[in-house]
Amino acid sequence: MADLHERPELLIAQLQDVTGAYPASPTFSAYRGYSWFRDGAFIADGASAAASAAARRASGAGAASADALADSADRFFSWCARTIGGLAADIEAIAAAAESGEPLPDAAMPPTRFRFDGTPGDDDWWDFQLDGYGTWLWALEAHVARHARDAAPYASAVVSTVRLLVSSWHRPCFDWWEEHDEHRHVSTLGCVGAGLEAAVRLGVLPTQLASQARAAAQEIRALVLAQGVRDGHLVKWLGSREVDGSLSALIAPLGWIEPGSELARATLDAVHRDLEVDGGVHRFVDDTFFGGGQWPLLSCFLGLAELAAGDRDEAERLLAWARSTATEDGMVPEQVDRHLLAPEREQEWIDRWGTVATPLLWSHAMVARLEAALAAQPAEVDR
């Protein structure tokens, strides 16, 4: 297990279910037995990028490890495709109702998390979230391009997902953190926009649907720029004033916001100012979940964005903080309590669900993803 300190990506392959699903956390009571499209897509992207980095520097056993990580991403995307296939009829009903001007209620929208066999859970959850449906499309296209995979086996699932997003992207829904379903969240809109653009690049959409996807992606970008920017930076939801730690992901790895733009710089500066303390990044200023701690995966997203914007030193500083959160056994948690925003609220969550999710596979993947990005960009090319 000590090897996890050096190679956080090892846990990805170790914990992946035989179905291809990535468990969010194998031991945490509220996550055990479930996989998310959002978490899983970023985990698969971490595995895919780590495979590329390993292949560039390794031979023999190292090359075999690289192949195993790339194959792991393949298996997850196949799981996504099968899971979407199981929702295809529901998605067609959703799209048809939206097109008729009588959209279905939130309760009829597809779920956010799934059992490893691809079926929805039967317990209560904050289930209407669109970001994961966009994120899996983005991660799939990145993997296909990175490893020269054939997109054809995923065509049917891509079509269904695009049908869902084109018909429903404008609806309020829960955000990354499964909160505030009354709002339209900028991170969600960015994930959907990035996913639609990626789906078009995959080249598997029928002509009319590809045109609809392009149009929806353009509308999303125009809406965000018009209502999702305040004081020059992206905000948590349309009309908000605050930032959210997830916004960094829109700059990198998603690349939905140009890293060298003034908007990206202002957004990163706002995240640093309002949410980052000594390298650890909070989700948002009013966070009370487990006392509102700092999330290693958000430090990695901020590091990826800073690296894409040209600041390698900052990326390395944020990576070092994320790595410092690992336990003695090399397990990276969901969050740590070094700097709590609401310490008086920590115990209530421990009483409800137990101690913080450790490991969180998404955290491991983001450490691996930032390491892969640093390896792909030699220090001498820094600006």
N, C-alpha and C positions, 0 to 999 in steps of 0.2 A: 504493500500500500504506500510505502514511502516514495515509490516511483511517481506517484501522483503529484508530489511537490515539483518534480522536474517536468512532467508531461501531463498536464491536466486533461488533455484530450483522451487519455487512456480510459477514463471512466465512461466516456461516451459509448465505446464499443463494449465495455464490460457490462453495462446496465441495459443496453438496448434489448427490447423484448424480441422474441423469435418472430413476431408478426411484423417487425420493423418499427413499431412505435417506440418513441423515447419516453420513458417515465419522467415526470416532472421531478419527483423525489421519491426514492424507494421506501422511505421510512416515515415521512411527515404525514400526519393523520388525514389532513384535508386534501392532499395531493396523491396519496398512495393509490396505485392502480389506474391512474389516469394520464393521458397525454393530450397536449394542446397543440393546435396548428401553429400558434405564434411561437411558443417556447421551442417546439420541435423544429420549426423552420430555421430559427437562429442556431439551434444545436446542429442541425444538418449543415448549415452554412459554415459553422465552425469546424466541423469534421472535414468538409470538402476543402476549405482553405488550408487547414492543417495538413491534409493529404498532399496538396500541392507543395507546401513548404517542405514537407518531409521528402518528397520525391526529388526536389532540387538538390538536397544535401546528402541523400542517403543512397546506399546500395545494399544488396543482400537482404538481411533481416529488416533493415530500415525501409527498404523499398516495399517489402511485404507489408509492413505496418502502414505505409502510405496507401497501398491498395486496399487494405482492410478498412481504413477510414473512408475512402471514396466509396467503397461498397456499402458501408454503413449509411451514408447519405442516400445512395440509390434505394436501399431498402426502406428508408423512411419515406421517400417520395412515392414509392410504390404503395406504401401503407396509406398515404394521403389520397392517392388516386382511388384505391379501393373504398376508402371511407367516404369520399365524395360520391363515388358510384352508388353507395347505399342511400345517399341523400338526393340523388338526381331527380326523382319524381317530386319530392317536396320542393326542390329548387324551381322546377318548372312551374309548379303551382304558385310559388311566390312571385316569379317573374310574370306569369300570366295575369295574376291579380293586380300587380303594379301597373302593367300595361293597360289594363281595363279601367284604371283610375280608382280601384277599390283595394288598396294594399292590405295584406293580411296583418293581423296584430303581432306585436312583438313575441308573444308566446308561440306563434307558429314559425318563427324564424329558426334557422338551424343552430345547433348548440355550439358551445365554445370548446368544451373538453369531451373526450371520448375514452371509453375503456380501450384496452389494448386490442380487442377484437374489432374495433371500429364502430361499436354501437354506443349511443349516448348513455350517459349515466341516468339513473332514475331518482337520484336525490336532488334536492333543491340547490341551484347554483345561479350565479349571475350570468345567464347564458347567452344573451343576444350581444355578440361582439363580432365586428366585421374585420378587425385588423388582421387576425390570423389567416383569413381566407385570401387577403391580398399578399401577406408575407410569404405564404407557401409558394405562390406563383413567382414572386421575386426570387426566392431562394432556389427554386427549381431552375429558373432560367440562368442564374449565376452558375449553378453546378453544371448544367448542360454545356455552357460556354467554357467553363474552366476545364472540364474533363472530356470534352468532345463526345458527350452522350447523345443518344437519339431521343428526341422529344416525342416521337410518334406514339409510344406506348401510353403517354400521359394525355393525349389529345382530348379524349372524352371528358376526363376530369377537369381539364383546363377550360373546356367549353362550358361545362356546368358552373364552374366557379365564376367565370366571367359573366355568365347570365345572372347569377346572384348579385354580383357587385354592380353591374350596369343598372340593374333594376332597383337597387337598395342603398347605394352608397350615400345618398343624401339624408338617410334616416338617422336620428339620434340613436346612440347605443352605448353600452358600457365601454369604458376605455381599457387600456392595457391592464389596469389595476382592478378591473371589475367594479368600478364605481361610476357614479354620476351618469346614469343612462338618459338623463334629460338633455344632455349636451351633445354637440358634434365636436369631437376631439381632433385636434390638429394631427397628433401622432397617428390616430386611426385613419384619417383622411390621407395622410402621406403614405401609409402602408398600402391602402387601397389603390392610390394613384400609381405607386411604384409597381404594384402587382399587375395592374391593367397594362401599363407600358411594357412590362416584362412579358406578359402573355402575348402581346402583339409581336414582340421580337422572336418568340418561340416559333412563329410561323405555322401554327396548327389551327388557327381560328378560321371559320368560314368568312368570306369577304365582308358580308354585312355586319357580322358580329365584331370583326376586327375594326370596322369603321365606328361602330358604337363604342367600343372600348377606347379608341383614340379620343372620341368626342367627350366621353365621360372623364377620362384622365385630364383633358384640357379644362373641363369645367371645374374639376376638383382643384387644380392648381390655381385657377383664377379666383375661386372662392376663398382658398386659404390666403392668398396674397391680399385679397380685399378685406377679409374679416378675421383672419387668423394671425395678424401681425400688429403689434403695439410697440411704440417707441423703437421701431426698427428691428424687433426680434419676434420670432414665433412665440405663440402663447399656448396655454394648456388646452383651451377650447375656444371656439369662435366667440368673440366678444369678451374674452377674459383679459386680465392684465398680467397674470402670473405665468411662470414657465413650468415645465415638467421635465424631469430627468430623461424621459423617453425621447424628447425632441432631438437629442444628439444623433439618434439612430437615423433620422431622415437625411442627415448630412453624410454619415458613414456608419454602417456599411451600405445602406440603401441607395445613397447617391441621388436622392430625390431633390435635395437642395444642393446647388453647386457649392463645393467646399470653399472655393475662393471668393464667394460672393460676400457683399456687405451684410446680407441677411444672415448668412451662416456665422460670420464673425460676431455679429451682435447677439445672436442666439447663444452661441457658446459662452460669450462674456456674461450673459445673464444667468446661464446655468452655473457658471463658476461663482458668480456673485451671490446668488440666492440659495444654491443647493449644495455646493461643494465645500467640504471642510477637511483640510489636511489630506486631500486625495480621495476621500470617500464622498459619494454623491447620494443625496436623499431623493426620494421620488417627487415630492412636492412639499410646499411649505406647511401645509396643514395636515400632513401625514400623521396618523396615530397608530397604524398597524404595527404591532409589537413595539410600540413606543416611538415609531417613526425613525428607524435606524438608517444606516448607510448601506447601499447595495453594491457589491463588487461588480455585478454585470453592468450597472449604470456607469461606474467609473471606467469600465472597458469601452462602452459606447462613446463616452466623452473622449477617451484616448484615441479611439478610431477616428473620430471627427477631427480632433486636433492634428493627428498624423496626416489625414487627408488635406487639411488646411496648411500643412507645412511645418508643424511644430513637433519634431521628433522628441525633444527633451520632455515636453509636457506629456506626450503619449507614454514615454517610459516611466515618468513619475506616477502617472495614474495606474499603469500596469503594476508597478511595485506595490502600490497600496492594495490593489485587488489581490495580488499574490499573498500579501501579508495577512489576509483574513483566513487563510487555510488552517485547518486544525493540524495537530501533530501527525495525523494519518493522511494529510494532504487533501482533506475534504473542504471544498469551498462552499460556504453557506449562502442562503438567500440574502440575509442582511446581518449586520453586526451592531452591537449596542455601544460602540465607542463614543458616539455623539447622538443622543436621542433628542428628537424634537418634542416629544410628549412622554417623558419617562413615567409619568403617573398612569399611563395607559398600557404599559408593557405587560404587567402581570395578568391583566384580564385576558389577553390573547394566549399567554402560556396556560392559563387555567382552561381555556376553551379548546385549544388545539395541540398543546404541548410546546416544547421548545422549538426555536426557529428551524426551518427546513435545512438540514445538513446531511448529505450534500444536496445542492440544487444543481441539476445537470446543466441547466441554462447558464449558471455562473461559471461552471467549468468550461463550457463551450466558448463563452465570451473572452475568458482569459486566453484560451487557445487561439481564438480569432484575432485578437490584438497581437499576440505573439507572431502569428503568421503574417499579419500586415507589416509588422516591423521587419521581419525577415525578408519580405519581398521588396522593401525599400531601403537599400544600403544607406548608411549614415552620410556618406560623402555627397549624396544628391540632395540633402536637406537644404532648404532655403534659409 
